[in-house]
Amino acid sequence: MKRTLLVGLLVFLCLEVADGAPRLPATEIKGVTQTWTYDATTHSGTLRFENIAHKPIVAYNFSVYVPEPDGSEFSPSSTGFSLEPPSNQPFMPGEVKTQTVTLNPDDPDSTRVAVDMVIYDDHTAEVTNAWVFERWIDDYNKQADAMQKVADAIDAELRTANPNHKQAIQAELERLLAPLKAKKNPKLPPNGFESEDEAAITEFFTQPFFSRNPTDDQLSAFLSSYREEIAEARAHANIQVVNNGE
């Protein structure tokens, strides 16, 4: 199994910022040039940005910035994309991307949209929105922790002489899943998950080899590959902020 970390070229953050705190970027992202063109009649604009760093970008985020009377900027929403292979291709040096964004009609015309986080393929980042970056790190840590619980259940079962691995692993993972289902938000869509724990366990149950009682060799092969994915998630959570695009 190759799990696409976060969601590939799908929104990994499309969030309303609940605390209402001003978000004022301290510096510009130097690894991209960006321009925001806004049409007040349609309340929409186009963000154009180019990778001018000397390395590929594997994730980026852009946010809406609404000016406040005190000169700060409030960021009501953020949207991020992961460009990890094999599902997607990194944003290469010299490449240009455009993003059309529709703003709230009540927002001032001076509202802007800006790239405020880029993650490079060498596990460095440029960040001007700490809240977004902290969410990135937190999401990957939670994902790795959840996957580790699945790995631990498989590893423990492989150490036994139990002839029915499927039954034992399923029982242990369902034991972990039960309290998550009990408190699940009823407003979530049918395929939505309450947490990364639920996502990791549910995803494991869908593995084709687990449809019947897996052999030791099958479980060992899966566990080896799965541990590599856990290490990859840990690496994504260990990002050095450089803010120079070099």
N, C-alpha and C positions, 0 to 999 in steps of 0.2 A: 504494500500500500504506500502511495505517496500522497500524503495529506498536503494540500495547498495551504501554507501558513497564512493565517487570517483568511482573506477571501480572494486572493488573486486580484484581477482587475475589476474588482467590485468594491463598492464603498465599504471601508472598514470603520469609518467614523462619519456619521451624518447626524450630528447631535445638536440639540439645543443646550446651550450652556446654562445650567440651572442656577448657578450661584450669582449670575449677573455681574461678575467682577470685570472691571476694565482690563483689556488686554492690549497693551501698547508695545509693539515690537521695538526692541532696543536697537537693533541694527537691521540692515538689509541682508537677504540671502545673497551671498556673493557668487554662488555657483550657478545661478540662473539670472538672466535678464528677463524682466517682466513688464508688461504694459497692460493697463486696465482701461478699456474703452466702454463708456456707458451711454445708453440712449434713454433719456428721461421720459420720452413718450411711451416707450414700451416697458420701462422699468427693468430692462435687462441689459447685460453688458457682456463683453468678451474679454477673458483673461488670456493673454498670449505670453508664453514663457519658453525660453530656450536654455538648454543645458550648455553652459559655457565652462563648466568644470572639466577637468581632464580625466574624469572617471564616470562610469555609468551610475545613474540614479535608480535605486530599486524600490523606492517608495517616496511619495510626496503628499503634502497636505496643503489645501488652500482654505482660507476663512474669509467670511464677510466681516468688515470692520466699519462700524457705525460711529461717526464722530460724536463726542460728548461735549457739553458746554465748557467743561474745565480743560479741554484740549486733549484729553485722553480718548481712547477708542474702545468701544464695547464690541465684543465679538459674539453675536448670538448663535452662530452655527459654524461648524467645521466639517469638511469633507476630505477624506483621504483615500489614496489608492496604493495598493501593493502591486508591484510589477515583477514578482518573483517568477523565475522559470520553474517548472516547464510550462505552466499554463500561460504565462505572459512573458513579454520581452522587456528588459530594462530600458530606461530612458537614456539613450546614448549621447555622448558629447556631440554637440552640433545639431541635435534633433530639436524640433519645435513642436510644442503642443498648444492647443487652444481649448478653452473651456467656456461654454456659455452659461451664465448664471442669471436667474431672475430674482430681483430683490423685492422686498416688501414695499408696496407703493407708498407707505408712510415714511420710509427711510429718506434722509436728506440726499440730494443729488451728489453730495461730496462723499457719500458712502463708497467704499472701495472693496475690491476683492484682491487678495494677495496670497502668493505662496509663502507659507510661514514655517515649513519644515521640509527638508529633503534628507533622505537616507541614502548614502552611497554604498556601493558594493563592497567596500573595504571596512564596513561597520563603523564608519564615521558619519556625522550628521551636522547639518547647519539648522539651527532652530531659532526662531524669533517668537514662538508661542509656546511657553513652557507647559501650559496646560495640555496642549495637544501631544507634546512629546512624552509627558508623564503618562498619558493614557496609552500611548504606543507601548512603552516599557511595561506598564501594568498588564496590558492585554497579553503580551507574549509570555510574561512570567506566569500568568494564570493558565495560559494554554499549556506551557511546559509542565506545570504542576499537575494539571489534569491528566495529561498523557502519561506522566510518571505513575499515577495511581493505576492506570490500566497496565502499564509495564510491570509494576510490582505484583499485581494479581497473577499475571501470566508467569512471571519468574517463580513465584511461590508455588504455583501449581506444577511447574516443570520439575521441581525438586521432590515431588511426591511420586509414589508408584501407582497413583490412582489411574485406573483404566479408562475412566470417563472424564477427560479434561474439560470437555465442553460444559458438562453439567456443573462441575466445581467452579470454573471461571465465571460462568453465567450467574451462579448463585452469589458469588462474592461481589461481582459488579452490580447486580441488582440490589444487593444489600446497601451499596454505596449510593445507588440511584434513588432508592425509596424516599429518603428525606427530601431530595431535590424535587421529586414529583409532587410530594405532599404540599410544598410551599410554592409550586409553580404559579406564576402570574396568569390568570385566566384570559388576560387580554393579549397574550402572546399568540402569534399565528400558529396553526396546527403543527408546522414543522419548526417552530421556533424553540430555542433552548433557554432555560433559566440561567445556565452558567456554562463555563467551559468544561466543568466536570461532566455535566449531562451530555454535552456535545461529543466529548471524547469517548465516553462509554457507549453512547448510541451509535456512533460511527464504527466502533469496533464490532458491535453486534451485526453490522451490515456486511462485514468482510465475507467474501464468497467461501473461503476455506472454513469458516466458522459455522456454515450451514449444516455441517455434520461434525462428528467427533474428530477434532484435528489430531494428527500424530505429533509426537515429540519433535520430529524434524520440521514439520510445518510451523509449529509454535516457535521453535528456536529461530527459524529463518525470519519469521515475522518480527520477533522481538529484537533481533539484530538490526533490522531496517528501522524499526520504530524508535529504537534508542538513538539512531542517527538523526531522526527527525526531532527528537527531544533536544539533542545537542544543538541542532540548528535553531530551534526556538530560543534556547538559552543564549545563543550568540546574538540573535536579533534583539534580545533584551539587554545586551551588553554593548551599548553604542557609545562611542566617544564623541562628544560635541566639540567641533573644531571651529565652526563659523568663519571659515576663510575660503572654502571651495577648492582648496588645494589637495 
